[in-house]
Amino acid sequence: MYTDFAARLATSIWPDFDQTPARSTETPAITDVETVVIDGNFPWTIVTVETDAGVTGIGEAYPSPGVHEVITDFFGPVLEGENPLDVERLYHLMREALSGRGSQDGIGTIAISGVELALWDAAGKILDQPVYQLLGGKMREEVRMYADCHAGEGMVESALNEGEAHGVYKPEAYARAARAAVDDGFESIKFDLDVPSGREIDTISRHFDSPEIEHKRRLVEAVTDEVGAEAEVAVDLHWNFSSDAARKLCHALESYDLAWVEDPLPPENGDAMATLNRSVEQPLLTGENRYGRHGFRDLVEQEAVSFVAPDIPKTGGIAETKKIAELADTYYMTLAPHNIGSPVATMAGVHVGATVPNFLALEFHARDVPWWDDLVAREEPLIQDGYIEVPDTPGLGIELDWDVVEEHRA
Ligand SMILES: [Mg+2]
């Protein structure tokens, strides 16, 4: 009714006003939902949502067993015929369809996330708008990336002691990896500290004695000495430390001014994280094993961390991550999304990072995959000097090179 009134008003002012809508009023429909797995440093699970509007939305789900079946066999029939522009309604439709069977967390939410990313890409392409525009517009022109410097097998080999049978992570190898990342333009780098020191220890107990803590301190010292003020340094403990060991380690690392300490404790107990947070100097970060806004509520309300790190293709997708960021912002916390994905998942992070005020940096975890950029149908590398420029092209803003995808298909 309002539109009719506006059109009549416009016609009375400008007799030549064209009342026909700019776009077709035909409602687009989803015709098929599929997945393709790329054999990256993780099995990157690409999701395609076909539509009758002549566009295909591309998304990505966190690598998980069974996620292909949930997406294609279960969600395929649920979504066929639905309007791909109704992203948030379809998110709820999928949650409802899987209610009681994993729609709150785990594989179900991962599958929903993968489809959600593809729906935003499809919606953007149909409406000829970048995803950030559909989310309310961008706050920044480029998104800061941080480099995970573990770099898989490459790091292990370069860290090996000559002639030793098992991996020993050496300070010199960490310093070399740090230098390489900083020389590539990254202003923010991260290292794993839950790594072998060469001593036989009972890792299941999560207890780390003084020599173990000294090994981790020497790794951090080597990295921070190498990069100085050129980059900020974070460390990841992967839920492997007890409260006491994490506290001792943090105290041993106080002089190195770390950007954050990630996942010092197992992911389930927000109370324990809040207690640790009050007893250490370093900012803490967690979230890659939490699902949706409800999964972050206790961490935020208890001020258990400084940084929330949802994984976008796992936690519920693009819109859910934006809501997590808004929740975190009510306690002035910062978003630094976890990301181990292909360029598709990474671009989802770029659009979230572009639209969220309290955004710090997005993870890049594929420095040991030389063909990561070849997956994208464009000449220049996606990440330049540690940043990704927010694209103005429709949808997520990249197209996959399907020949390269085929080459590396799992
Ligand atoms: Mg981590």
Residues whose N, C-alpha, C, O or C-beta is under 5 A from the ligand:
A	BS01	MG	D236 E262
